[in-house]
Amino acid sequence: MRRLNRKKTLNLMKELDAFPKVPESYVETSASGGTVSLIAFTTIAFLTIMEFMVYRDTWMKYEYEVDKDFTSKLRINIDITVAMRCQYVGADVLDLAETMVASADGLIYEPVPFELTPQQKEVQRMLQLIQSRLQEEHSLQDVIFKSAFKSASTALPPREDNSLQSPDACRIHGHLYVNKVAGNFHITVGKAIPHPRGHAHLAALVSHESYNFSHRIDHLSFGELIPGIINPLDGTEKIASDHNQMFQYFITVVPTKLHTYKISAETHQFSVTERERVINHAAGSHGVSGIFMKYDISSLMVTVTEEHMPFWQFLVRLCGIIGGIFSTTGILHGFGRFVVEIIFCRFRLGSYKSTSVPLPDGHTSNHLPLITDNSTH
């Protein structure tokens, strides 16, 4: 009884078979079919390798939302070298919301030579080259996000020479915390003197001939300091053509949450517009000589997430590639054989000509001779 039920079950499963098997004796092979099969297998192998490379790769997904964090402080990381002695310049931040000078105690004034060493110049040229490529190809920013913490720091290497060159510049580096509102970080002549109505710089004792705001921005970023991330102003160098010259940078800061397979950090991206002009009150160009970085905080926050193709999606795409190529090549091969057979049939029909067959009564017949069994002997 069990064998009978098992046999019925097997017969039922055979009837449900959607993949009928054809005996090999009924299958006809051909050279054209083998050629098409070889092309199909080669194409499948090539596309499978390409699909696997796509599966291994990742991409960055950008999401936008309103930034609701108004109470936290914004960190500004600064490393700027000005071609003036440290006792002649002062750096501070003017908070536009509170109209007061933010504390700049986190900044260090270090006397250094303005001229770079050959190794430092090489690093600076590399940064400038990367900046020019980033302006042309914005998709390279995703590569920088993925390689964060994997590449070396973008800061200039320390000086390797022990020359006795006297320091003629001032390196202002460090970090400071400000409110998340628009502000103005500036470096100008004289130390800052805060007072209730604003602030001022003690510049009366500095002669105009010593003004030189040629500067180099080795690093400027907002938020958490992430090694490997290249910011828009890293590697920038400006040479002043006049003693009384103003350099302005208008910066728009965008809060950014970065989530990759390597790191998870909260940082800030920014875009910048540059402008410079010579201060000449007689010509109507008013202002104060110095370096001014006016920044504004965007109300939108960007979440950058590194994503990877799921394995099930890779299998679906792979099955689509294999099945699609087999179906397409089969259709093309069948259509090609059909066209070839039609063309050869016409040639064969045209090759047959009418022949004359003599009859016993002396007449001739233009019909083809009838082939009988006796005629084959």
C-alpha positions in Angstrom: 0.0 0.0 0.0 2.8 2.4 0.8 4.6 1.6 -2.4 1.4 2.3 -4.3 1.0 5.7 -2.6 4.6 6.5 -3.3 4.2 5.6 -6.9 1.1 7.8 -7.2 3.0 10.7 -5.6 5.9 10.3 -8.0 3.6 10.2 -11.0 1.9 13.3 -9.8 5.2 15.1 -9.4 6.2 14.0 -12.9 3.0 15.6 -14.3 3.9 18.9 -12.5 7.4 18.9 -14.0 7.8 22.3 -15.8 11.2 21.3 -17.2 10.6 18.3 -19.5 13.7 16.3 -20.5 14.4 15.6 -24.1 16.4 12.4 -24.8 19.9 13.1 -26.2 19.1 10.9 -29.3 16.5 13.5 -30.3 18.8 16.5 -29.9 20.6 17.7 -33.0 23.8 19.6 -32.6 25.4 22.0 -35.1 28.5 24.0 -35.5 26.5 27.3 -35.5 24.9 26.3 -32.2 28.2 25.5 -30.7 29.6 28.8 -31.8 26.6 30.7 -30.3 26.9 28.7 -27.1 30.6 29.6 -26.8 29.8 33.3 -27.3 27.0 33.1 -24.7 29.2 31.4 -22.1 32.0 34.0 -22.6 29.5 36.8 -22.3 28.0 35.3 -19.1 31.4 34.9 -17.6 32.4 38.5 -18.4 29.1 40.0 -17.1 29.3 37.8 -14.0 32.8 39.2 -13.1 31.6 42.8 -13.7 28.5 42.2 -11.6 30.6 40.8 -8.8 32.8 43.9 -8.9 29.6 46.1 -8.6 28.5 43.9 -5.7 31.8 44.5 -3.9 31.6 48.3 -4.4 29.7 50.7 -2.1 28.0 54.0 -2.7 27.1 57.0 -0.6 23.5 57.8 0.1 22.6 61.4 0.9 19.6 62.3 3.1 18.5 65.8 4.1 16.6 67.0 7.1 16.2 70.1 9.3 18.9 70.6 11.9 17.2 70.9 15.2 20.3 71.2 17.3 20.7 74.9 18.3 22.2 74.6 21.7 25.5 72.8 21.0 28.7 74.5 20.3 30.5 74.5 16.9 34.1 73.6 16.8 36.4 75.5 14.4 39.8 73.8 13.6 42.4 76.4 12.3 45.9 76.1 11.0 46.8 79.4 9.1 50.2 80.9 8.6 50.4 84.7 8.0 53.5 86.4 6.7 53.8 88.8 9.7 55.3 88.5 13.1 53.1 87.1 15.9 53.3 90.3 18.0 51.7 92.3 15.1 48.6 90.1 14.4 45.6 89.0 16.4 42.8 86.5 15.7 39.4 86.3 17.1 35.7 85.5 16.3 32.9 88.0 16.4 29.6 86.3 17.2 26.9 88.1 15.3 24.1 86.9 17.5 25.6 88.2 20.7 27.7 91.0 19.1 30.6 90.0 21.3 34.1 88.5 20.8 34.1 84.8 21.3 37.0 83.3 23.3 40.0 82.5 21.2 42.1 81.1 24.0 42.4 77.7 22.1 44.6 79.3 19.4 48.4 79.0 19.5 50.7 81.7 18.0 53.9 80.1 16.7 56.7 82.0 15.0 57.8 80.1 11.9 59.4 80.8 8.5 56.9 81.5 5.8 58.9 79.7 3.1 58.1 76.0 3.0 60.7 73.2 2.8 60.8 71.0 -0.4 58.9 68.2 1.4 56.2 70.6 2.6 55.9 72.2 -0.9 55.3 68.7 -2.3 52.4 68.1 0.1 51.0 71.5 -0.7 51.1 70.9 -4.4 49.3 67.5 -3.9 46.6 69.2 -1.9 46.1 71.9 -4.6 45.9 69.2 -7.3 43.3 67.3 -5.3 41.3 70.6 -4.8 41.3 71.3 -8.6 40.1 67.7 -9.3 37.4 68.0 -6.7 36.0 71.1 -8.4 35.8 69.3 -11.7 34.6 65.9 -10.5 32.4 66.2 -7.5 31.9 62.4 -7.3 35.5 62.2 -5.9 34.1 63.5 -2.6 32.5 60.0 -2.1 35.9 58.4 -2.4 37.3 60.7 0.2 34.5 59.9 2.6 35.1 56.1 2.1 38.9 56.5 2.7 38.6 58.6 5.9 41.0 57.4 8.6 42.7 55.2 6.0 44.8 57.9 4.4 47.4 60.1 6.0 46.7 63.3 7.7 46.3 66.4 5.4 48.5 68.5 7.7 51.9 69.6 6.5 54.8 67.5 7.7 57.2 69.1 10.2 60.2 70.9 8.9 63.0 68.4 8.3 65.8 71.0 8.1 67.6 72.6 11.0 68.4 75.9 9.3 69.0 79.1 11.3 66.4 81.0 9.2 64.8 83.6 11.3 61.0 83.3 11.7 59.3 85.9 9.6 55.7 84.6 9.9 53.2 83.5 12.5 51.4 80.2 12.5 48.0 80.4 14.1 46.7 76.9 14.9 44.4 75.2 17.3 40.6 75.1 17.8 37.9 77.2 19.4 34.2 76.7 20.1 31.5 79.2 19.0 27.7 79.2 19.0 25.9 77.7 16.0 25.1 81.1 14.5 26.6 83.2 11.8 30.0 84.7 12.8 33.2 86.2 11.5 36.6 84.8 12.2 39.3 87.3 11.3 43.0 87.9 11.5 44.1 91.5 11.4 46.8 93.9 12.7 47.0 94.2 16.5 45.7 92.2 19.4 42.0 92.2 20.1 40.7 94.4 22.9 37.1 93.5 23.8 34.7 96.1 25.2 30.9 96.3 25.7 30.1 97.9 22.4 32.1 95.5 20.3 35.7 94.9 19.9 38.8 96.6 18.5 42.4 95.8 17.6 45.4 97.6 19.0 47.1 98.5 15.7 48.4 102.0 16.4 51.9 100.9 17.1 52.3 98.9 13.9 53.5 100.7 10.8 51.7 100.3 7.5 55.0 99.2 5.8 55.0 96.1 7.9 51.6 95.0 6.8 51.7 91.8 4.8 48.7 89.5 4.8 50.1 86.9 2.5 48.9 83.7 4.1 48.7 80.0 3.7 45.7 77.9 4.9 47.0 74.5 5.8 43.8 73.4 7.4 40.3 74.8 8.1 37.4 72.7 9.1 34.3 72.8 11.2 33.1 70.1 13.7 34.9 66.9 14.6 38.4 66.7 13.2 38.6 63.6 10.9 42.0 62.7 9.4 41.9 62.0 5.7 39.0 64.4 4.9 40.1 67.2 2.6 38.3 70.5 3.1 37.8 73.2 0.4 40.5 75.6 1.7 43.2 73.1 2.6 46.4 74.0 0.7 45.2 77.5 -0.2 48.0 80.1 -0.5 47.5 83.8 -1.2 50.2 86.4 -1.8 49.4 90.0 -1.1 50.2 92.5 -3.8 49.8 95.5 -1.5 50.4 96.3 2.2 46.7 97.3 2.7 44.9 94.3 1.3 41.8 92.5 2.5 41.1 88.8 1.9 37.6 87.7 2.4 36.1 84.1 2.5 32.4 83.7 2.6 31.7 80.3 4.0 28.4 78.3 4.2 28.6 75.5 6.7 26.4 72.4 6.4 26.1 70.0 9.4 26.9 66.5 8.3 26.6 63.1 9.9 28.9 60.6 8.3 28.3 56.9 8.6 30.6 54.5 6.8 31.9 51.0 7.4 35.0 52.6 8.8 33.8 55.5 10.9 30.7 57.2 12.3 31.2 60.9 13.1 29.5 64.3 13.2 31.3 66.8 11.1 30.5 69.8 8.9 31.0 70.3 5.2 31.3 73.8 3.8 31.4 75.7 0.5 33.4 78.9 0.1 33.5 82.0 -2.1 36.7 84.1 -2.2 37.3 87.7 -2.7 40.3 90.1 -2.3 40.8 93.8 -2.8 43.2 96.6 -1.9 42.1 99.0 0.7 42.2 102.5 -0.7 40.0 105.1 1.0 40.7 107.7 -1.6 39.4 105.5 -4.3 36.3 104.5 -2.3 37.6 101.0 -1.3 37.0 101.1 2.5 37.6 98.4 5.0 40.3 97.0 7.3 43.4 95.1 6.0 43.4 91.5 7.1 41.9 88.0 6.6 38.2 87.7 7.1 36.2 84.4 7.1 32.5 85.1 7.4 30.6 81.8 8.0 27.0 81.0 8.1 25.3 77.8 9.4 22.8 76.1 7.1 19.5 75.1 8.6 19.6 71.7 6.8 21.6 68.7 8.0 23.0 66.1 5.6 23.3 62.4 6.6 25.8 60.6 4.4 25.5 56.8 4.7 27.7 54.2 2.9 25.5 51.4 1.5 26.2 48.0 0.0 24.2 45.9 -2.4 22.3 43.1 -0.5 23.4 39.5 -1.4 19.9 38.5 -2.4 19.8 41.4 -4.9 23.1 40.3 -6.3 21.7 36.8 -6.9 18.6 38.1 -8.6 20.7 40.3 -10.9 23.0 37.4 -11.6 20.1 35.1 -12.5 18.7 37.8 -14.7 22.0 38.0 -16.6 22.3 34.3 -17.1 18.7 33.6 -18.1 18.5 36.7 -20.3 21.6 35.8 -22.2 20.5 32.2 -22.8 17.1 33.3 -23.9 18.4 36.1 -26.2 21.1 34.0 -27.8 18.5 31.2 -28.4 16.1 33.5 -30.1 18.8 35.1 -32.2 20.2 31.7 -33.2 16.8 30.4 -34.2 16.0 33.5 -36.2 19.4 33.3 -37.9 18.9 29.7 -38.9 15.5 30.5 -40.2 16.8 33.3 -42.4 19.7 31.1 -43.6 17.4 28.2 -44.5 15.1 30.6 -46.5 18.1 32.0 -48.5 19.5 28.5 -49.2 16.1 27.2 -50.2 15.8 29.9 -52.8 19.2 29.1 -54.2 18.4 25.4 -54.4 15.1 26.0 -56.2 16.9 28.2 -58.7 19.6 25.6 -59.4 17.1 23.1 -60.7 16.4 23.5 -64.5 13.9 21.7 -66.7 15.4 18.7 -68.7 14.2 17.1 -71.9 13.3 13.4 -71.8 12.9 11.6 -75.2 9.7 9.6 -75.7 9.3 6.4 -77.8 7.0 8.2 -80.3 9.7 10.8 -81.1 8.3 13.5 -78.8 10.1 15.1 -76.0 9.0 15.9 -72.5 10.2 19.0 -70.5 9.2 17.5 -67.2 11.6 16.1 -64.7 12.0 12.3 -64.9 10.2 10.3 -62.4 12.5 8.5 -60.1 11.5 5.0 -59.3 13.0 2.2 -57.5 14.2 0.6 -60.7 16.0 3.8 -61.7 18.3 3.6 -58.7 19.9 0.4 -59.8 
